[in-house]
Amino acid sequence: MAERRADGLRDILEEDILTGALGPGTRLEEPALAQRFGVSRTPIREALAQLAAAGLIEQRRQRGSFVAEIGPRRLLEMFEVMAELEGLCAALTARRASPPQVTELRRLHDELARPAADGDLDVYYYGNERLHAAIRAACGNSFLIEQAEALQRRLKPYRRHQLRARGRIERSNAEHAEVVEAIEAADPQAASAAMRAHVAVQGERVTDLLAALDPAG
């Protein structure tokens, strides 16, 4: 029972971290968390230990637990790997997706047109996540999906930050169109190149992302 309680608390806190409700550097105080969830500090400690093992928080001796902060260099390296993983997913999906899966990708992309035009960050963000998840799911390689989704979870708050840059949502949706069209054309090379360009953080997008993470800087 105690172990299941700790797992449940971990899931809630993980979601708070990955959605940005608990931002990088936020201190996680055991008494406050115990009061929030109405539990003793024991399952809180267990949940924090699990989050630390996953790299989502840092436990500093005599200072407490903090949501992990990823430095700019490390962050860009992670996006570089993410671009390659998602690019491979897109290439395999272009080769292997069934007609119903391709139709679903087109539907998910079409649903993004309105929030992209309106600049609706929240609606666009969650639709964007569904489209990427569907592209990964159609690739037919479960190990690749596991690796891509593990890194995607680590980068989730930062991918959301990218969309705050002016004009980024519309550009993002145009990039999605290139990916989906390449998959519809069963062109693995084009699908991979389009997805890598979409995910990679390079050029002006580097400064845009860093500015979004530190708007007062």
C-alpha positions in Angstrom: 0.0 0.0 0.0 2.8 2.5 1.0 4.7 1.6 -2.2 1.6 2.2 -4.4 1.0 5.5 -2.6 4.6 6.6 -3.3 4.1 5.6 -7.0 1.0 7.7 -7.2 2.6 10.7 -5.7 5.6 10.3 -8.0 3.2 10.3 -11.0 1.5 13.5 -9.9 4.8 15.3 -9.2 6.3 14.0 -12.5 3.3 15.5 -14.3 3.7 18.8 -12.5 7.4 18.9 -13.5 6.9 17.8 -17.1 4.1 20.3 -17.7 6.0 23.1 -16.1 3.7 23.5 -13.1 6.9 23.0 -11.1 9.6 24.8 -13.0 13.3 24.1 -13.0 15.0 25.1 -9.8 11.8 24.8 -7.7 12.4 23.5 -4.2 10.3 20.5 -3.2 9.7 20.8 0.5 8.6 17.5 2.2 6.3 19.2 4.9 4.5 21.2 2.2 4.1 18.2 0.0 2.9 16.0 2.8 0.3 18.7 3.7 -0.8 19.0 0.0 -1.4 15.3 -0.4 -2.6 14.6 3.1 0.1 11.9 3.7 3.1 11.3 6.0 6.5 12.3 4.9 7.6 8.7 4.3 5.8 8.2 0.9 6.9 11.7 -0.1 10.5 10.8 0.5 10.1 7.6 -1.5 8.4 9.5 -4.4 11.2 12.1 -4.4 13.8 9.3 -4.5 12.1 7.9 -7.6 12.1 11.3 -9.3 15.8 11.7 -8.5 16.5 8.3 -10.0 14.7 9.4 -13.1 16.8 12.6 -13.3 13.8 14.9 -12.9 14.9 16.3 -9.5 18.2 16.9 -7.7 18.7 16.0 -4.0 21.3 18.2 -2.5 22.7 17.2 0.9 21.4 19.4 3.7 19.6 21.6 1.2 16.7 19.5 0.0 15.2 18.5 -3.3 15.0 20.7 -6.3 13.5 20.3 -9.8 16.5 19.6 -12.1 17.8 22.5 -14.1 19.3 21.6 -17.5 22.1 23.9 -18.6 22.0 25.4 -22.1 24.7 23.1 -23.6 23.1 20.0 -22.2 19.7 21.1 -23.3 20.8 21.7 -26.9 22.6 18.3 -26.9 19.3 16.6 -25.8 17.4 18.3 -28.5 20.0 17.2 -31.0 19.5 13.6 -30.0 15.7 14.1 -29.9 15.8 15.3 -33.5 17.6 12.2 -34.7 15.2 9.8 -32.8 12.1 11.6 -34.1 13.6 11.7 -37.5 14.1 8.0 -37.5 10.5 7.5 -36.3 9.2 9.6 -39.2 11.4 7.7 -41.7 10.1 4.3 -40.5 6.5 5.6 -40.4 6.8 6.7 -44.0 7.9 3.1 -44.9 5.6 1.2 -42.6 2.4 3.1 -41.7 -0.9 1.6 -42.8 -3.4 3.6 -44.8 -5.6 4.1 -41.7 -2.6 5.4 -39.7 -1.7 7.8 -42.5 -5.3 9.0 -42.6 -5.1 9.6 -38.8 -1.9 11.6 -39.1 -3.6 13.8 -41.7 -6.6 14.3 -39.4 -4.4 15.2 -36.4 -2.5 17.7 -38.5 -5.7 19.2 -39.9 -7.0 19.8 -36.4 -4.0 22.0 -35.6 -4.9 24.5 -38.3 -7.3 26.5 -36.1 -5.2 26.8 -33.0 -2.1 27.6 -35.1 -4.0 30.5 -36.8 -5.4 31.7 -33.5 -2.0 31.4 -31.7 -3.7 29.3 -29.0 -0.7 27.9 -27.2 -2.4 25.4 -25.0 -4.7 23.8 -27.6 -1.9 23.7 -30.2 0.6 22.2 -27.7 -1.5 19.3 -26.8 -2.5 18.7 -30.4 1.2 18.8 -31.3 1.9 16.2 -28.7 -0.8 13.9 -30.1 0.5 14.2 -33.6 4.1 13.4 -32.6 2.9 10.5 -30.5 1.0 9.1 -33.5 4.0 9.4 -35.8 6.1 7.5 -33.2 3.4 4.9 -32.7 3.2 4.1 -36.4 6.9 3.5 -36.9 6.7 -0.1 -35.9 9.8 -0.2 -33.6 8.8 -0.5 -29.9 12.4 0.0 -28.7 12.8 3.2 -30.7 9.4 4.4 -29.4 10.5 3.8 -25.8 13.7 5.7 -26.2 12.1 8.6 -28.0 9.3 8.9 -25.5 11.7 8.8 -22.5 13.7 11.7 -23.9 10.5 13.5 -25.0 9.3 13.4 -21.4 12.5 15.1 -20.2 12.2 17.8 -22.8 8.5 18.3 -22.5 8.6 21.6 -20.5 11.2 23.0 -22.9 9.4 22.0 -26.0 6.4 24.0 -24.7 8.6 27.0 -24.1 9.7 27.0 -27.7 6.2 27.7 -28.8 6.2 31.0 -27.0 8.5 32.7 -29.5 6.6 35.0 -31.9 5.4 33.2 -35.0 6.7 29.9 -33.8 3.3 28.1 -33.7 2.6 28.9 -37.3 6.1 27.9 -38.4 5.8 24.7 -36.4 2.5 23.8 -38.1 4.0 24.5 -41.5 6.9 22.1 -40.6 4.3 19.5 -39.5 2.8 19.8 -43.0 6.1 18.9 -44.6 6.5 15.8 -42.3 2.9 14.5 -43.0 3.2 15.1 -46.7 6.4 13.1 -46.9 4.8 10.3 -44.9 1.8 10.3 -47.2 4.2 10.1 -50.2 6.0 7.2 -48.5 9.3 9.1 -48.7 11.5 8.1 -45.7 14.3 10.5 -46.5 12.1 13.5 -46.9 10.1 12.6 -43.7 13.3 12.2 -41.7 14.8 15.4 -42.9 11.6 17.4 -42.3 11.2 16.0 -38.8 14.8 16.6 -37.9 14.6 20.2 -39.0 11.3 20.5 -37.1 12.7 19.2 -33.8 16.3 20.5 -33.8 17.1 23.7 -32.0 19.5 25.6 -34.2 20.2 29.1 -35.6 17.7 31.7 -34.3 15.7 29.0 -32.4 18.6 28.7 -30.0 18.3 32.3 -28.8 14.5 32.1 -29.0 14.5 29.1 -26.6 17.0 30.6 -24.2 15.1 33.9 -24.2 11.8 32.0 -23.4 13.5 30.2 -20.5 14.8 33.5 -19.1 12.4 36.3 -20.2 13.9 38.7 -17.6 17.5 38.0 -18.8 
